[in-house]
Amino acid sequence: MHKSDFDYQPDKDDLPKNITFWIIISALAAALYLSQILV
């Protein structure tokens, strides 16, 4: 097993590896939130 740059520890990490997934979800949520305000 190679060590990653930030020393990833799966057993201590509660968040999923794909942070980009949550970035997309939060972006969509923000877009919906803003659309509800601006309407």
trRosetta pair geometry for C-beta under 8 A, 3 or more apart (Angstrom, degrees):
i j d omega theta_ij theta_ji phi_ij phi_ji
3 7 6.1 -7 -173 -106 104 66
4 7 6.5 -160 69 -60 77 17
4 8 4.6 31 38 -2 136 104
8 13 7.0 -18 -168 -35 80 146
8 17 7.9 34 -157 -117 143 101
9 12 4.3 21 110 31 120 109
9 13 6.0 150 85 -25 64 95
10 13 5.6 -65 -136 37 29 110
13 17 7.8 63 127 -77 149 65
15 19 7.3 38 145 -91 129 84
15 22 7.7 -45 -164 -26 115 154
16 19 7.7 175 88 -67 76 47
16 21 6.9 -20 90 51 133 135
16 22 7.6 152 55 -35 104 112
18 21 4.3 60 119 -9 111 112
18 22 7.6 144 111 -6 71 81
19 22 5.7 -55 -162 40 49 108
19 23 6.3 56 140 -26 73 102
20 23 5.2 -49 -146 33 38 118
20 24 6.4 41 154 -20 67 100
21 24 6.0 -56 -156 34 29 109
21 25 6.4 27 149 -16 64 108
22 25 5.4 -50 -142 39 37 114
22 26 6.1 37 157 -18 68 105
23 26 6.0 -55 -145 39 27 107
23 27 6.2 30 153 -22 62 108
24 27 5.6 -55 -147 35 30 113
24 28 6.4 29 154 -17 64 105
25 28 5.8 -56 -150 37 30 109
25 29 6.2 30 152 -19 64 108
26 29 5.5 -52 -144 39 33 114
26 30 6.2 36 154 -22 65 105
27 30 5.7 -52 -147 35 30 111
27 31 6.4 32 152 -21 63 106
28 31 5.6 -53 -148 35 32 113
28 32 6.4 31 154 -16 65 104
29 32 5.8 -53 -148 38 31 109
29 33 6.2 34 152 -22 64 108
30 33 5.5 -53 -145 36 31 115
30 34 6.3 28 157 -16 65 106
31 34 6.0 -55 -145 39 28 107
31 35 6.2 28 154 -20 63 109
32 35 5.6 -56 -145 37 30 112
32 36 6.4 33 155 -22 64 104
33 36 5.9 -55 -154 32 29 111
33 37 6.7 25 150 -16 62 106
34 37 5.6 -55 -150 36 36 111
34 38 6.0 24 158 -14 71 111
35 38 6.0 -57 -136 42 30 104
35 39 6.3 40 160 -33 63 104
36 39 6.2 -48 -148 21 26 114
